[in-house]
Amino acid sequence: MLSNNNAQNANRLIHEDSPYLLQHAHNLVDWYPWGDEAFEKAKREDKLIFLSIGYSTCHWCHVMEYESFENKEVAAMLKRDFVSVKVDREEYPHIDRHYQDIYVLMNRRAGGWPLTIVMTPEKGTFFSATYLPIDESYGRSGIKPVLQMLSNAYKERRDDVQKSVDSIKAAMQNVGRVHKQQKVSLDISIADDFVKKMASQYDAINKGFGNAPKFPHATALDTLVDIYRITDNKRAVTIATEVLMAMSKGGIYDQIEGGFYRYSVDEKWLIPHFEKMLYSNAELLESYANAYKVTKETRFKTVIEETIANINARFLKEGMFYSASDADSDGEEGKYFVFDYKESLADLRNGGLSAKEAEAVLDYYSIYPEGNFEHNQTNPYLSGLAVPKVLAKGKAILKANREKKNYPFIDYKVQTSWNGLYLYGLLKVAKYVDSVYAKEALASLDSVLKTLYVDGALYHQVIVGKKPKVKGYLEDYAFLIAALIEAYQVDFETKYLDIAKKLQERSVMKFYKNGIWYMSDDSFQAKAEFYDSSYRSALAVMIENLFKIAILSDNLSLDSFAKESLASELGAIKANPNQYPYGIKAYLQSLLSFVVVKSKKENLQKNREALNGIDYPYVLLKTTEDANFLACKIDTCFAIEQELGTIIQKVEERQ
């Protein structure tokens, strides 16, 4: 539930910029933002810390808010025995990641949001949960008995609580240590291992990986396409393109306005959780662009065009992109996005379609009287029937039907990391699908730099019209550097590469300490993880960036540093390759090497389409004064030719 914004009876969150924290600024709970004030109060009054982590477009966060945080009894219990702290996981991703890892350790399953953590005044964790109902239901303990139990334990069995804290702390210190201590050598067979692992999880009937809920796993799809381009493993590309096609026709894709919802609640991709996240659309843009490059499938191009149009319509502000839109509108999940059969039929008829034409449009989108969602409403998906001749007109009418309703809440903060991720995807589209998108991608990149890269400092986020406050994290540096390098590939403007190099140097100074990469350089030190979670690993992307900048700068020491950073992760990759799809990419780049094609700027520009068509996925372009074409690895140039065709052949052979 979204709180009103007047200052009367507000808690401390009213002074925050985060849209999520502002949603809770009028709760009955006496919330504190993350910071010294809360933790000093907990120590001073010897109270437990109740930490709640979520984000503004999270459906179950809204549910827990109106059930519990607007409940007088719960608020009184929290005020009596706890200091309550609210965290926006998008504002503090490193804090969220640390406590998500603790949740996984304690519960042996993936976490999520809202995340509920209870700690001692010294911030020692001894309880974790996700959504807690007000009273026991859904097979979950209720928040009221949980709070009472935890309070009693701290008052009466403090030694037992401390033992739990110490045990969890020791276990967290050991997480990943076994794999990191192992010296492992891998070879190209890891690509085949990855394909086999993904194939073992593949749902050949409905497509996708695993059962419900079903997520897109965009980075896994990208890595499968890479492996196909390297090894000609047709199983890899078949799985990737089948999943992308199924999603494009399913209900996880907004068939009326374009863009992807976050995940499907069923295994058939029919009913989504209706949030739209910038990061998931960013990654899927790249996935569809990569797949289009190898298939030239027109459906993929259509999805790309519609997704970009939707993100521009809903998220674009002053050249930058908002973070997300909610699943709920007017308190109902999916209300804006679903259709009533009778209303839709009437709208189509009133819009000038005949009865037969209207029925054909509804059949095409699988909009039937019985519906497939709550209250006989329908979330559209493609039925597989022939495309009606009046589809464009019918689609426009259905869109207008929707717009009679209130669009869900949009989280209006702009994040550097997710903007970088989206612009990287958009630049891949410009490279592989349609160069028309290059101009808008570069304009947006310039806006991000102007707003969030200020006086040599990179910031994590901003509310448009305000000054940024939160300094950049590893993911901000990693994803923005990736976009800058890709911008140079598209435009050959050296300023992008120069900024990328500066940010890369600063990122090592800020986040790499005593042989370990961290997510931030503040007092809350969370180690950077190599596995992909909600989106790709910032550490894996940073290692990829190091390889790219190394070869574009002829910097052997930087290449060695990238390999050193990668080496400590190889044991984990070998043990569970499917958990590290972007890490697999980074390893393949290390093993096989990037190749850079060098020539005069006009030569590269004139032959861009042919160069972009190279099958080998790890090719970069660099402008020089050479009239010929050169193909080089990090330590040697292996071909110099006047003819582009000969150079391309030698790049494919890498010799």
Residue, then its C-alpha position, 0 to 999 in steps of 0.5 A: m500500500l502506498s502511503n500518503n506523503n504529508a508530513q503529519n505523523a510521519n516516521r524518520l523515513i519521511h526525510e529519505d529520497s528512496p520511493y520505497l522508504l517514502q512508501h513506509a514513512h507513515n506506517l505505524v511502525d517507528w521505522y529508522p533508515w539504515g544508519d548509526e542512529a538506529f544501531e546506537k539506539a539498539k545498543r543503548e537500550d539493549k534492543l534487538i534490531f528488526l531489519s526489513i528489506g524490500y523495494s517499491t514495486c514488490h507485491w508481497c512487501h505491500v501485503m506485509e505493509y498493510e497486514s503488519f506494519e499498519n497494525k497497532e499490535v505489531a507496531a507496539m511489539l516492535k517499538r517495545d522490544f526492537v529497533s526497526v530498520k527499513v532498507d531499500r534493496e535497490e539503494y543498498p544492494h550490498i546490504d541486501r546481498h549479504y543478508q540474502d546469503i545469510y537467509v540461504l545459509m540458514n534456510r537452505r533455499a533461495g530468499g526474496w523480498p520482503l526479507t526479514i532479519v532479526m539481529t542482536p544490538e551488535k548486528g549479529t543475525f540469528f533469525s531470517a525469514t521472507y514474508l511473514p503474515i500477521d498470523e499463522s497462515y499459508g504454512r508460515s508462522g505469523i509475525k506476532p508469535v515470531l516477535q514474541m518468541l524472539s524477544n523472549a529468547y533474547k531476554e531469557r536465553r541470551d547465551d543460546v542466541q549468541k551461540s546461534v549468532d557465532s555459528i552463523k557468522a562462522a558459517m558465512q566466513n566459510v561460504g565459498r572458501v573450499h572452492k576458492q582454496q582449490k587450484v583448478s584448471l579448466d578447459i573448453s570442455i566446461a562449455d559442454d558441461f554447462v550445456k549438459k547442465m542446462a539441458s538437464q534442467y530444461d523443460a522441453i515441453n513448456k521451454g525454460f528451466g525448472n518448474a514454477p515459478k519460472f524465470p527468464h535466466a537471460t545470462a544463461l541464454d546468452t552463454l548458450v548462444d556464445i557456446y554455439r558461436i564458438t563450438d557449433n553446439k546446436r543443442a545450445v542454440t536450440i535450447a536458447t532460441e526455443v526459450l526465447m520464442a516461448m517467452s515472446k509468445g507467452g504471458i510473461y511478455d506484454q503482448i499489447e504494449g511490449g516489455f517483459y514482466r519479471y517472471s512467470v508464476d506458472e511453468k507455461w509462461l502464461i501468468p506473470h508476476f506483473e512487475k516490470m523491472l528495468y534490469s530484466n528488460a535490459e538483459l532480455l534485450e541483449s538475449y534477443a539481440n544475440a539470438y537474432k544475430v544467429t537466427k534472423e528470426t523476425r519475431f525476435k526483432t519485433v519483440i526487441e522493437e516493442t520492448i524498447a518502445n515500452i521502456n521509452a514510454r514508461f521509464l524514460k525521463e530526461g534521457m535516463f531510465y526509471s527502475a521499475s513499475d509495480a504489479d499492482s494498481d488500485g491495490e489489485e495485482g495485474k489489474y491494469f494489464v488484464f482484460d475482460y472478455k465482454e468489455s474487450l469485445a464491446d470496445l473492439r466492436n465500438g472501434g469499428l471491427s465487425a463481430k468476426e474481426a473482433e472475435a479473431v483478435l480476441d482469439y489471437y490473444s487468447i482472451y476468452p470468457e472464462g479468462n485465465f486470471e482472477h475474476n475471469q480476467t485474461n492475461p493475453y498470450l499468443s494462441g498460435l492462430a493466424v494473424p488477423k488482418v485487423l490485428a494492428k487496429g485491434k491491438a490499438i483498441l485493446k491498448a486504449n481499453r487498458e489506458k482507462k485504468n490507472y497504470p501501476f506505481i513507477d519507481y522513479k529513481v534512476q540507478t547507474s547500474w541498471n541504466g548501464l545494463y539497459l544501455y549495454g543491451l540497447l547498444k547490442v541491439a544497435k550492433y546486431v539488429d538495427s543501427v537506428y538505436a545507436k543514437e538514442a543509446l549514446a544520448s542516454l549514456d551521455s545523460v547518465l554520465k552528466t547526471l551521475y558521474v560528477d567531479g570524478a565521482l560515480y554515484h549509484q542513483v538519483i531522483v531526477g531533479k535532485k542531487p545524487k547522494v549514494k556513492g557508486y557500488l561495484e555494480d555501478y562501475a561494472f555495468l557502466i564500464a561495459a556500456l562505455i566500452e560498447a559505446y566505443q564499439v558502436d561510435f568509435e568516440t574515444k571519450y567513452l573508452d577514456i572514461a571506461k579506463k578511468l572508472q576501471e582504475r578507480s574501481v580497482m582502488k575502491f573495491y579490490k582489497n587484499g585479493i578480494w573484490y567487494m561490492s562497496d567501499d563503505s563500512f559494510q563490507a560484502k564480498a562480491e559474488f561470482y554467481d548470477s542472482s536476480y541479474r548478472s554478477a557484477l564481478a563477472v562483468m568487471i572481469e570481462n571489462l578488464f579483459k576488454i580494456a586490457i586488449l584495447s590498451d595493449n596492457l598485459s599486466l591488466d590482462s594478468f590481473a583479470k586472470e588472477s581475479l578469475a582464478s579464485e572462482l574456477g573451483a566454483i565454476k567447475a562444481n556448479p557451472n549452471q550457477y555461473p553463466y556470466g562467469i562461464k563467459a568470462y572464463l571462455q574469454s580468458l581461455l580463447s582470448f578476445v581478438v581486436v580488429k584494428s584499422k582506420k576509423e573509416n575502414l571500420q565504419k564502412n565495413r561495420e555490418a561485415l565485422n558485426g557478422i563475425d561468428y566468433p563472439y569475443v571480437l572488439l574493434k579499435t581505430t588506428e592509423d593503419a590502412n590495412f586490417l590487423a587482427c590481434k590477441i593481447d600479446t600478438c598480431f596474427a594477421i595483417e591484410q588489405e582484404l577484409g574477407t581474409i581478416i574475417q576468416k583468420v579471426e574465425e580461425r584465431q590464427 
